[in-house]
């Protein structure tokens, strides 16, 4: 088992980082990258939330 599989807090922090990416105001030179940053933020939220749900379900199944 790797360190990432044992640390749900890391996945939670990745979800929070995804929300932070959604709130980043990109202006000036970086403004054209705004849609890409929003897409990365949404993907981070969805993927890491899904991983947390799967780990929770697997944890419940292993206990029975």
PDB file of N, H, CA, C and O in Angstrom:
ATOM      1  N   UNK A   1       0.843  -1.177   0.000  1.00  0.00           N
ATOM      2  CA  UNK A   1       0.000   0.000   0.000  1.00  0.00           C
ATOM      3  C   UNK A   1       0.890   1.242   0.000  1.00  0.00           C
ATOM      4  O   UNK A   1       1.787   1.364   0.834  1.00  0.00           O
ATOM      5  N   UNK A   2       0.644   2.153  -0.925  1.00  0.00           N
ATOM      6  H   UNK A   2      -0.085   2.053  -1.603  1.00  0.00           H
ATOM      7  CA  UNK A   2       1.472   3.354  -0.993  1.00  0.00           C
ATOM      8  C   UNK A   2       1.009   4.389   0.023  1.00  0.00           C
ATOM      9  O   UNK A   2      -0.050   4.251   0.636  1.00  0.00           O
ATOM     10  N   UNK A   3       1.804   5.406   0.186  1.00  0.00           N
ATOM     11  H   UNK A   3       2.665   5.519  -0.311  1.00  0.00           H
ATOM     12  CA  UNK A   3       1.484   6.469   1.140  1.00  0.00           C
ATOM     13  C   UNK A   3       0.210   7.196   0.724  1.00  0.00           C
ATOM     14  O   UNK A   3      -0.577   7.592   1.584  1.00  0.00           O
ATOM     15  N   UNK A   4      -0.009   7.381  -0.584  1.00  0.00           N
ATOM     16  H   UNK A   4       0.631   7.060  -1.282  1.00  0.00           H
ATOM     17  CA  UNK A   4      -1.193   8.086  -1.052  1.00  0.00           C
ATOM     18  C   UNK A   4      -2.476   7.334  -0.728  1.00  0.00           C
ATOM     19  O   UNK A   4      -3.507   7.959  -0.479  1.00  0.00           O
ATOM     20  N   UNK A   5      -2.433   6.017  -0.727  1.00  0.00           N
ATOM     21  H   UNK A   5      -1.595   5.510  -0.929  1.00  0.00           H
ATOM     22  CA  UNK A   5      -3.628   5.242  -0.421  1.00  0.00           C
ATOM     23  C   UNK A   5      -3.979   5.300   1.056  1.00  0.00           C
ATOM     24  O   UNK A   5      -5.125   5.054   1.431  1.00  0.00           O
ATOM     25  N   UNK A   6      -3.028   5.614   1.878  1.00  0.00           N
ATOM     26  H   UNK A   6      -2.097   5.814   1.574  1.00  0.00           H
ATOM     27  CA  UNK A   6      -3.266   5.641   3.322  1.00  0.00           C
ATOM     28  C   UNK A   6      -3.619   7.027   3.837  1.00  0.00           C
ATOM     29  O   UNK A   6      -3.896   7.182   5.026  1.00  0.00           O
ATOM     30  N   UNK A   7      -3.616   8.031   2.982  1.00  0.00           N
ATOM     31  H   UNK A   7      -3.390   7.905   2.016  1.00  0.00           H
ATOM     32  CA  UNK A   7      -3.811   9.383   3.462  1.00  0.00           C
ATOM     33  C   UNK A   7      -5.010  10.059   2.808  1.00  0.00           C
ATOM     34  O   UNK A   7      -4.857  10.735   1.791  1.00  0.00           O
ATOM     35  N   UNK A   8      -6.201   9.887   3.377  1.00  0.00           N
ATOM     36  H   UNK A   8      -6.326   9.338   4.204  1.00  0.00           H
ATOM     37  CA  UNK A   8      -7.366  10.569   2.809  1.00  0.00           C
ATOM     38  C   UNK A   8      -7.285  12.085   2.982  1.00  0.00           C
ATOM     39  O   UNK A   8      -7.945  12.825   2.253  1.00  0.00           O
ATOM     40  N   UNK A   9      -6.489  12.548   3.931  1.00  0.00           N
ATOM     41  H   UNK A   9      -5.952  11.947   4.523  1.00  0.00           H
ATOM     42  CA  UNK A   9      -6.340  13.997   4.122  1.00  0.00           C
ATOM     43  C   UNK A   9      -5.663  14.640   2.920  1.00  0.00           C
ATOM     44  O   UNK A   9      -5.957  15.788   2.587  1.00  0.00           O
ATOM     45  N   UNK A  10      -4.767  13.919   2.270  1.00  0.00           N
ATOM     46  H   UNK A  10      -4.529  12.986   2.540  1.00  0.00           H
ATOM     47  CA  UNK A  10      -4.132  14.441   1.064  1.00  0.00           C
ATOM     48  C   UNK A  10      -5.159  14.632  -0.040  1.00  0.00           C
ATOM     49  O   UNK A  10      -5.125  15.636  -0.752  1.00  0.00           O
ATOM     50  N   UNK A  11      -6.075  13.678  -0.190  1.00  0.00           N
ATOM     51  H   UNK A  11      -6.104  12.863   0.389  1.00  0.00           H
ATOM     52  CA  UNK A  11      -7.129  13.810  -1.186  1.00  0.00           C
ATOM     53  C   UNK A  11      -8.067  14.960  -0.833  1.00  0.00           C
ATOM     54  O   UNK A  11      -8.508  15.697  -1.715  1.00  0.00           O
ATOM     55  N   UNK A  12      -8.368  15.114   0.438  1.00  0.00           N
ATOM     56  H   UNK A  12      -8.009  14.515   1.155  1.00  0.00           H
ATOM     57  CA  UNK A  12      -9.210  16.232   0.872  1.00  0.00           C
ATOM     58  C   UNK A  12      -8.547  17.566   0.561  1.00  0.00           C
ATOM     59  O   UNK A  12      -9.209  18.505   0.120  1.00  0.00           O
ATOM     60  N   UNK A  13      -7.260  17.647   0.789  1.00  0.00           N
ATOM     61  H   UNK A  13      -6.723  16.884   1.147  1.00  0.00           H
ATOM     62  CA  UNK A  13      -6.529  18.871   0.463  1.00  0.00           C
ATOM     63  C   UNK A  13      -6.510  19.126  -1.047  1.00  0.00           C
ATOM     64  O   UNK A  13      -6.521  20.279  -1.478  1.00  0.00           O
ATOM     65  N   UNK A  14      -6.482  18.075  -1.840  1.00  0.00           N
ATOM     66  H   UNK A  14      -6.474  17.138  -1.489  1.00  0.00           H
ATOM     67  CA  UNK A  14      -6.543  18.249  -3.290  1.00  0.00           C
ATOM     68  C   UNK A  14      -7.912  18.770  -3.721  1.00  0.00           C
ATOM     69  O   UNK A  14      -7.998  19.572  -4.651  1.00  0.00           O
ATOM     70  N   UNK A  15      -8.964  18.335  -3.072  1.00  0.00           N
ATOM     71  H   UNK A  15      -8.894  17.684  -2.316  1.00  0.00           H
ATOM     72  CA  UNK A  15     -10.302  18.860  -3.363  1.00  0.00           C
ATOM     73  C   UNK A  15     -10.359  20.345  -3.015  1.00  0.00           C
ATOM     74  O   UNK A  15     -10.899  21.144  -3.780  1.00  0.00           O
ATOM     75  N   UNK A  16      -9.809  20.712  -1.871  1.00  0.00           N
ATOM     76  H   UNK A  16      -9.371  20.063  -1.249  1.00  0.00           H
ATOM     77  CA  UNK A  16      -9.781  22.118  -1.461  1.00  0.00           C
ATOM     78  C   UNK A  16      -8.945  22.946  -2.441  1.00  0.00           C
ATOM     79  O   UNK A  16      -9.294  24.085  -2.750  1.00  0.00           O
ATOM     80  N   UNK A  17      -7.847  22.375  -2.923  1.00  0.00           N
ATOM     81  H   UNK A  17      -7.563  21.450  -2.671  1.00  0.00           H
ATOM     82  CA  UNK A  17      -7.029  23.082  -3.911  1.00  0.00           C
ATOM     83  C   UNK A  17      -7.805  23.278  -5.212  1.00  0.00           C
ATOM     84  O   UNK A  17      -7.640  24.299  -5.879  1.00  0.00           O
ATOM     85  N   UNK A  18      -8.640  22.320  -5.578  1.00  0.00           N
ATOM     86  H   UNK A  18      -8.774  21.490  -5.036  1.00  0.00           H
ATOM     87  CA  UNK A  18      -9.484  22.469  -6.757  1.00  0.00           C
ATOM     88  C   UNK A  18     -10.444  23.639  -6.608  1.00  0.00           C
ATOM     89  O   UNK A  18     -10.641  24.414  -7.543  1.00  0.00           O
ATOM     90  N   UNK A  19     -11.046  23.763  -5.417  1.00  0.00           N
ATOM     91  H   UNK A  19     -10.887  23.133  -4.657  1.00  0.00           H
ATOM     92  CA  UNK A  19     -11.924  24.903  -5.163  1.00  0.00           C
ATOM     93  C   UNK A  19     -11.138  26.209  -5.193  1.00  0.00           C
ATOM     94  O   UNK A  19     -11.648  27.231  -5.653  1.00  0.00           O
ATOM     95  N   UNK A  20      -9.912  26.183  -4.712  1.00  0.00           N
ATOM     96  H   UNK A  20      -9.497  25.353  -4.338  1.00  0.00           H
ATOM     97  CA  UNK A  20      -9.078  27.388  -4.748  1.00  0.00           C
ATOM     98  C   UNK A  20      -8.771  27.795  -6.188  1.00  0.00           C
ATOM     99  O   UNK A  20      -8.744  28.984  -6.507  1.00  0.00           O
ATOM    100  N   UNK A  21      -8.540  26.811  -7.056  1.00  0.00           N
ATOM    101  H   UNK A  21      -8.561  25.846  -6.797  1.00  0.00           H
ATOM    102  CA  UNK A  21      -8.286  27.125  -8.463  1.00  0.00           C
ATOM    103  C   UNK A  21      -9.494  27.790  -9.120  1.00  0.00           C
ATOM    104  O   UNK A  21      -9.340  28.618 -10.018  1.00  0.00           O
ATOM    105  N   UNK A  22     -10.683  27.431  -8.676  1.00  0.00           N
ATOM    106  H   UNK A  22     -10.809  26.759  -7.947  1.00  0.00           H
ATOM    107  CA  UNK A  22     -11.882  28.056  -9.232  1.00  0.00           C
ATOM    108  C   UNK A  22     -11.983  29.525  -8.845  1.00  0.00           C
ATOM    109  O   UNK A  22     -12.604  30.314  -9.558  1.00  0.00           O
ATOM    110  N   UNK A  23     -11.383  29.893  -7.735  1.00  0.00           N
ATOM    111  H   UNK A  23     -10.879  29.253  -7.156  1.00  0.00           H
ATOM    112  CA  UNK A  23     -11.494  31.261  -7.225  1.00  0.00           C
ATOM    113  C   UNK A  23     -10.336  32.167  -7.637  1.00  0.00           C
ATOM    114  O   UNK A  23     -10.350  33.357  -7.321  1.00  0.00           O
ATOM    115  N   UNK A  24      -9.348  31.639  -8.325  1.00  0.00           N
ATOM    116  H   UNK A  24      -9.336  30.672  -8.582  1.00  0.00           H
ATOM    117  CA  UNK A  24      -8.174  32.429  -8.693  1.00  0.00           C
ATOM    118  C   UNK A  24      -8.539  33.406  -9.812  1.00  0.00           C
ATOM    119  O   UNK A  24      -8.959  32.986 -10.890  1.00  0.00           O
ATOM    120  N   UNK A  25      -8.381  34.709  -9.560  1.00  0.00           N
ATOM    121  H   UNK A  25      -8.040  35.050  -8.684  1.00  0.00           H
ATOM    122  CA  UNK A  25      -8.647  35.668 -10.641  1.00  0.00           C
ATOM    123  C   UNK A  25      -7.397  35.850 -11.504  1.00  0.00           C
ATOM    124  O   UNK A  25      -6.377  36.348 -11.028  1.00  0.00           O
ATOM    125  N   UNK A  26      -7.478  35.456 -12.742  1.00  0.00           N
ATOM    126  H   UNK A  26      -8.306  35.052 -13.129  1.00  0.00           H
ATOM    127  CA  UNK A  26      -6.351  35.615 -13.655  1.00  0.00           C
ATOM    128  C   UNK A  26      -6.591  36.856 -14.514  1.00  0.00           C
ATOM    129  O   UNK A  26      -7.587  36.944 -15.232  1.00  0.00           O
ATOM    130  N   UNK A  27      -5.672  37.804 -14.432  1.00  0.00           N
ATOM    131  H   UNK A  27      -4.862  37.732 -13.849  1.00  0.00           H
ATOM    132  CA  UNK A  27      -5.799  39.041 -15.194  1.00  0.00           C
ATOM    133  C   UNK A  27      -4.511  39.288 -15.971  1.00  0.00           C
ATOM    134  O   UNK A  27      -3.484  38.651 -15.736  1.00  0.00           O
ATOM    135  N   UNK A  28      -4.599  40.213 -16.883  1.00  0.00           N
ATOM    136  H   UNK A  28      -5.433  40.730 -17.073  1.00  0.00           H
ATOM    137  CA  UNK A  28      -3.420  40.601 -17.645  1.00  0.00           C
ATOM    138  C   UNK A  28      -2.948  39.510 -18.577  1.00  0.00           C
ATOM    139  O   UNK A  28      -3.727  38.954 -19.352  1.00  0.00           O
ATOM    140  N   UNK A  29      -1.672  39.211 -18.495  1.00  0.00           N
ATOM    141  H   UNK A  29      -1.040  39.662 -17.866  1.00  0.00           H
ATOM    142  CA  UNK A  29      -1.031  38.228 -19.363  1.00  0.00           C
ATOM    143  C   UNK A  29      -1.638  36.834 -19.190  1.00  0.00           C
ATOM    144  O   UNK A  29      -1.702  36.065 -20.149  1.00  0.00           O
ATOM    145  N   UNK A  30      -2.082  36.504 -17.978  1.00  0.00           N
ATOM    146  H   UNK A  30      -2.029  37.129 -17.198  1.00  0.00           H
ATOM    147  CA  UNK A  30      -2.583  35.167 -17.668  1.00  0.00           C
ATOM    148  C   UNK A  30      -4.079  34.989 -17.959  1.00  0.00           C
ATOM    149  O   UNK A  30      -4.590  33.875 -17.850  1.00  0.00           O
ATOM    150  N   UNK A  31      -4.780  36.047 -18.321  1.00  0.00           N
ATOM    151  H   UNK A  31      -4.365  36.953 -18.409  1.00  0.00           H
ATOM    152  CA  UNK A  31      -6.228  35.977 -18.546  1.00  0.00           C
ATOM    153  C   UNK A  31      -6.641  34.917 -19.572  1.00  0.00           C
ATOM    154  O   UNK A  31      -7.662  34.262 -19.360  1.00  0.00           O
ATOM    155  N   UNK A  32      -5.912  34.711 -20.665  1.00  0.00           N
ATOM    156  H   UNK A  32      -5.083  35.243 -20.838  1.00  0.00           H
ATOM    157  CA  UNK A  32      -6.334  33.663 -21.617  1.00  0.00           C
ATOM    158  C   UNK A  32      -6.300  32.247 -21.030  1.00  0.00           C
ATOM    159  O   UNK A  32      -6.944  31.349 -21.572  1.00  0.00           O
ATOM    160  N   UNK A  33      -5.577  32.034 -19.957  1.00  0.00           N
ATOM    161  H   UNK A  33      -5.053  32.763 -19.517  1.00  0.00           H
ATOM    162  CA  UNK A  33      -5.492  30.709 -19.344  1.00  0.00           C
ATOM    163  C   UNK A  33      -6.620  30.444 -18.346  1.00  0.00           C
ATOM    164  O   UNK A  33      -6.699  29.354 -17.780  1.00  0.00           O
ATOM    165  N   UNK A  34      -7.480  31.418 -18.128  1.00  0.00           N
ATOM    166  H   UNK A  34      -7.415  32.304 -18.588  1.00  0.00           H
ATOM    167  CA  UNK A  34      -8.544  31.282 -17.142  1.00  0.00           C
ATOM    168  C   UNK A  34      -9.451  30.072 -17.393  1.00  0.00           C
ATOM    169  O   UNK A  34      -9.731  29.344 -16.441  1.00  0.00           O
ATOM    170  N   UNK A  35      -9.923  29.819 -18.610  1.00  0.00           N
ATOM    171  H   UNK A  35      -9.696  30.411 -19.383  1.00  0.00           H
ATOM    172  CA  UNK A  35     -10.761  28.624 -18.818  1.00  0.00           C
ATOM    173  C   UNK A  35     -10.023  27.317 -18.517  1.00  0.00           C
ATOM    174  O   UNK A  35     -10.624  26.369 -18.013  1.00  0.00           O
ATOM    175  N   UNK A  36      -8.747  27.263 -18.819  1.00  0.00           N
ATOM    176  H   UNK A  36      -8.258  28.033 -19.228  1.00  0.00           H
ATOM    177  CA  UNK A  36      -7.959  26.065 -18.539  1.00  0.00           C
ATOM    178  C   UNK A  36      -7.815  25.844 -17.033  1.00  0.00           C
ATOM    179  O   UNK A  36      -7.910  24.712 -16.559  1.00  0.00           O
ATOM    180  N   UNK A  37      -7.591  26.904 -16.297  1.00  0.00           N
ATOM    181  H   UNK A  37      -7.514  27.823 -16.683  1.00  0.00           H
ATOM    182  CA  UNK A  37      -7.449  26.804 -14.839  1.00  0.00           C
ATOM    183  C   UNK A  37      -8.768  26.359 -14.208  1.00  0.00           C
ATOM    184  O   UNK A  37      -8.771  25.560 -13.272  1.00  0.00           O
ATOM    185  N   UNK A  38      -9.884  26.874 -14.718  1.00  0.00           N
ATOM    186  H   UNK A  38      -9.881  27.523 -15.478  1.00  0.00           H
ATOM    187  CA  UNK A  38     -11.194  26.457 -14.206  1.00  0.00           C
ATOM    188  C   UNK A  38     -11.427  24.983 -14.507  1.00  0.00           C
ATOM    189  O   UNK A  38     -11.924  24.246 -13.656  1.00  0.00           O
ATOM    190  N   UNK A  39     -11.071  24.549 -15.717  1.00  0.00           N
ATOM    191  H   UNK A  39     -10.667  25.147 -16.408  1.00  0.00           H
ATOM    192  CA  UNK A  39     -11.227  23.137 -16.075  1.00  0.00           C
ATOM    193  C   UNK A  39     -10.384  22.236 -15.169  1.00  0.00           C
ATOM    194  O   UNK A  39     -10.864  21.200 -14.710  1.00  0.00           O
ATOM    195  N   UNK A  40      -9.156  22.617 -14.914  1.00  0.00           N
ATOM    196  H   UNK A  40      -8.766  23.459 -15.287  1.00  0.00           H
ATOM    197  CA  UNK A  40      -8.283  21.832 -14.031  1.00  0.00           C
ATOM    198  C   UNK A  40      -8.866  21.794 -12.619  1.00  0.00           C
ATOM    199  O   UNK A  40      -8.829  20.755 -11.960  1.00  0.00           O
ATOM    200  N   UNK A  41      -9.399  22.914 -12.157  1.00  0.00           N
ATOM    201  H   UNK A  41      -9.429  23.758 -12.692  1.00  0.00           H
ATOM    202  CA  UNK A  41     -10.010  22.954 -10.826  1.00  0.00           C
ATOM    203  C   UNK A  41     -11.210  22.042 -10.723  1.00  0.00           C
ATOM    204  O   UNK A  41     -11.349  21.310  -9.742  1.00  0.00           O
ATOM    205  N   UNK A  42     -12.082  22.072 -11.718  1.00  0.00           N
ATOM    206  H   UNK A  42     -11.969  22.666 -12.515  1.00  0.00           H
ATOM    207  CA  UNK A  42     -13.271  21.213 -11.712  1.00  0.00           C
ATOM    208  C   UNK A  42     -12.871  19.744 -11.778  1.00  0.00           C
ATOM    209  O   UNK A  42     -13.436  18.915 -11.065  1.00  0.00           O
ATOM    210  N   UNK A  43     -11.905  19.420 -12.626  1.00  0.00           N
ATOM    211  H   UNK A  43     -11.447  20.093 -13.205  1.00  0.00           H
ATOM    212  CA  UNK A  43     -11.441  18.028 -12.713  1.00  0.00           C
ATOM    213  C   UNK A  43     -10.821  17.551 -11.400  1.00  0.00           C
ATOM    214  O   UNK A  43     -11.035  16.412 -10.986  1.00  0.00           O
ATOM    215  N   UNK A  44     -10.057  18.423 -10.752  1.00  0.00           N
ATOM    216  H   UNK A  44      -9.883  19.348 -11.089  1.00  0.00           H
ATOM    217  CA  UNK A  44      -9.451  18.052  -9.465  1.00  0.00           C
ATOM    218  C   UNK A  44     -10.534  17.774  -8.429  1.00  0.00           C
ATOM    219  O   UNK A  44     -10.443  16.806  -7.675  1.00  0.00           O
ATOM    220  N   UNK A  45     -11.553  18.618  -8.393  1.00  0.00           N
ATOM    221  H   UNK A  45     -11.627  19.405  -9.006  1.00  0.00           H
ATOM    222  CA  UNK A  45     -12.638  18.410  -7.430  1.00  0.00           C
ATOM    223  C   UNK A  45     -13.348  17.097  -7.705  1.00  0.00           C
ATOM    224  O   UNK A  45     -13.572  16.308  -6.787  1.00  0.00           O
ATOM    225  N   UNK A  46     -13.702  16.857  -8.953  1.00  0.00           N
ATOM    226  H   UNK A  46     -13.520  17.498  -9.699  1.00  0.00           H
ATOM    227  CA  UNK A  46     -14.444  15.637  -9.289  1.00  0.00           C
ATOM    228  C   UNK A  46     -13.622  14.372  -9.060  1.00  0.00           C
ATOM    229  O   UNK A  46     -14.107  13.418  -8.453  1.00  0.00           O
ATOM    230  N   UNK A  47     -12.397  14.361  -9.536  1.00  0.00           N
ATOM    231  H   UNK A  47     -12.003  15.137 -10.030  1.00  0.00           H
ATOM    232  CA  UNK A  47     -11.572  13.155  -9.442  1.00  0.00           C
ATOM    233  C   UNK A  47     -11.250  12.811  -7.993  1.00  0.00           C
ATOM    234  O   UNK A  47     -11.418  11.666  -7.573  1.00  0.00           O
ATOM    235  N   UNK A  48     -10.790  13.796  -7.232  1.00  0.00           N
ATOM    236  H   UNK A  48     -10.653  14.726  -7.573  1.00  0.00           H
ATOM    237  CA  UNK A  48     -10.387  13.489  -5.858  1.00  0.00           C
ATOM    238  C   UNK A  48     -11.588  13.239  -4.956  1.00  0.00           C
ATOM    239  O   UNK A  48     -11.477  12.490  -3.986  1.00  0.00           O
ATOM    240  N   UNK A  49     -12.729  13.846  -5.250  1.00  0.00           N
ATOM    241  H   UNK A  49     -12.820  14.455  -6.038  1.00  0.00           H
ATOM    242  CA  UNK A  49     -13.942  13.519  -4.502  1.00  0.00           C
ATOM    243  C   UNK A  49     -14.361  12.083  -4.774  1.00  0.00           C
ATOM    244  O   UNK A  49     -14.750  11.355  -3.862  1.00  0.00           O
ATOM    245  N   UNK A  50     -14.278  11.686  -6.035  1.00  0.00           N
ATOM    246  H   UNK A  50     -13.962  12.278  -6.776  1.00  0.00           H
ATOM    247  CA  UNK A  50     -14.618  10.310  -6.395  1.00  0.00           C
ATOM    248  C   UNK A  50     -13.679   9.316  -5.700  1.00  0.00           C
ATOM    249  O   UNK A  50     -14.124   8.273  -5.219  1.00  0.00           O
ATOM    250  N   UNK A  51     -12.411   9.633  -5.648  1.00  0.00           N
ATOM    251  H   UNK A  51     -12.050  10.480  -6.038  1.00  0.00           H
ATOM    252  CA  UNK A  51     -11.445   8.761  -4.978  1.00  0.00           C
ATOM    253  C   UNK A  51     -11.773   8.648  -3.490  1.00  0.00           C
ATOM    254  O   UNK A  51     -11.697   7.561  -2.918  1.00  0.00           O
ATOM    255  N   UNK A  52     -12.137   9.769  -2.864  1.00  0.00           N
ATOM    256  H   UNK A  52     -12.199  10.652  -3.329  1.00  0.00           H
ATOM    257  CA  UNK A  52     -12.506   9.728  -1.446  1.00  0.00           C
ATOM    258  C   UNK A  52     -13.747   8.868  -1.220  1.00  0.00           C
ATOM    259  O   UNK A  52     -13.806   8.109  -0.253  1.00  0.00           O
ATOM    260  N   UNK A  53     -14.729   8.979  -2.098  1.00  0.00           N
ATOM    261  H   UNK A  53     -14.681   9.596  -2.884  1.00  0.00           H
ATOM    262  CA  UNK A  53     -15.947   8.167  -1.972  1.00  0.00           C
ATOM    263  C   UNK A  53     -15.620   6.689  -2.142  1.00  0.00           C
ATOM    264  O   UNK A  53     -16.101   5.854  -1.376  1.00  0.00           O
ATOM    265  N   UNK A  54     -14.813   6.365  -3.130  1.00  0.00           N
ATOM    266  H   UNK A  54     -14.423   7.044  -3.752  1.00  0.00           H
ATOM    267  CA  UNK A  54     -14.444   4.965  -3.364  1.00  0.00           C
ATOM    268  C   UNK A  54     -13.670   4.402  -2.175  1.00  0.00           C
ATOM    269  O   UNK A  54     -13.916   3.272  -1.751  1.00  0.00           O
ATOM    270  N   UNK A  55     -12.741   5.183  -1.641  1.00  0.00           N
ATOM    271  H   UNK A  55     -12.541   6.100  -1.985  1.00  0.00           H
ATOM    272  CA  UNK A  55     -11.987   4.707  -0.477  1.00  0.00           C
ATOM    273  C   UNK A  55     -12.901   4.502   0.732  1.00  0.00           C
ATOM    274  O   UNK A  55     -12.717   3.555   1.496  1.00  0.00           O
ATOM    275  N   UNK A  56     -13.874   5.378   0.905  1.00  0.00           N
ATOM    276  H   UNK A  56     -14.023   6.147   0.284  1.00  0.00           H
ATOM    277  CA  UNK A  56     -14.820   5.220   2.005  1.00  0.00           C
ATOM    278  C   UNK A  56     -15.659   3.967   1.864  1.00  0.00           C
ATOM    279  O   UNK A  56     -15.864   3.240   2.836  1.00  0.00           O
ATOM    280  N   UNK A  57     -16.145   3.709   0.660  1.00  0.00           N
ATOM    281  H   UNK A  57     -15.979   4.299  -0.130  1.00  0.00           H
ATOM    282  CA  UNK A  57     -16.940   2.512   0.427  1.00  0.00           C
ATOM    283  C   UNK A  57     -16.094   1.259   0.626  1.00  0.00           C
ATOM    284  O   UNK A  57     -16.543   0.300   1.255  1.00  0.00           O
ATOM    285  N   UNK A  58     -14.877   1.261   0.097  1.00  0.00           N
ATOM    286  H   UNK A  58     -14.513   2.039  -0.414  1.00  0.00           H
ATOM    287  CA  UNK A  58     -14.002   0.100   0.272  1.00  0.00           C
ATOM    288  C   UNK A  58     -13.664  -0.115   1.746  1.00  0.00           C
ATOM    289  O   UNK A  58     -13.552  -1.255   2.197  1.00  0.00           O
ATOM    290  N   UNK A  59     -13.505   0.940   2.473  1.00  0.00           N
ATOM    291  H   UNK A  59     -13.596   1.866   2.106  1.00  0.00           H
ATOM    292  CA  UNK A  59     -13.234   0.828   3.908  1.00  0.00           C
ATOM    293  C   UNK A  59     -14.419   0.204   4.637  1.00  0.00           C
ATOM    294  O   UNK A  59     -14.237  -0.619   5.534  1.00  0.00           O
ATOM    295  N   UNK A  60     -15.631   0.594   4.251  1.00  0.00           N
ATOM    296  H   UNK A  60     -15.778   1.262   3.522  1.00  0.00           H
ATOM    297  CA  UNK A  60     -16.819   0.005   4.872  1.00  0.00           C
ATOM    298  C   UNK A  60     -16.970  -1.459   4.521  1.00  0.00           C
ATOM    299  O   UNK A  60     -17.355  -2.263   5.371  1.00  0.00           O
ATOM    300  N   UNK A  61     -16.671  -1.821   3.277  1.00  0.00           N
ATOM    301  H   UNK A  61     -16.358  -1.168   2.588  1.00  0.00           H
ATOM    302  CA  UNK A  61     -16.804  -3.208   2.844  1.00  0.00           C
ATOM    303  C   UNK A  61     -15.772  -4.096   3.554  1.00  0.00           C
ATOM    304  O   UNK A  61     -16.082  -5.232   3.915  1.00  0.00           O
ATOM    305  N   UNK A  62     -14.564  -3.594   3.754  1.00  0.00           N
ATOM    306  H   UNK A  62     -14.312  -2.672   3.461  1.00  0.00           H
ATOM    307  CA  UNK A  62     -13.513  -4.381   4.406  1.00  0.00           C
ATOM    308  C   UNK A  62     -13.839  -4.644   5.874  1.00  0.00           C
ATOM    309  O   UNK A  62     -13.389  -5.647   6.428  1.00  0.00           O
ATOM    310  N   UNK A  63     -14.599  -3.780   6.507  1.00  0.00           N
ATOM    311  H   UNK A  63     -14.965  -2.965   6.057  1.00  0.00           H
ATOM    312  CA  UNK A  63     -14.918  -3.926   7.927  1.00  0.00           C
ATOM    313  C   UNK A  63     -15.945  -5.009   8.173  1.00  0.00           C
ATOM    314  O   UNK A  63     -16.036  -5.533   9.283  1.00  0.00           O
ATOM    315  N   UNK A  64     -16.718  -5.353   7.162  1.00  0.00           N
ATOM    316  H   UNK A  64     -16.645  -4.927   6.260  1.00  0.00           H
ATOM    317  CA  UNK A  64     -17.780  -6.355   7.350  1.00  0.00           C
ATOM    318  C   UNK A  64     -17.275  -7.734   7.198  1.00  0.00           C
ATOM    319  O   UNK A  64     -18.040  -8.690   7.327  1.00  0.00           O
TER     320      UNK A  64
END
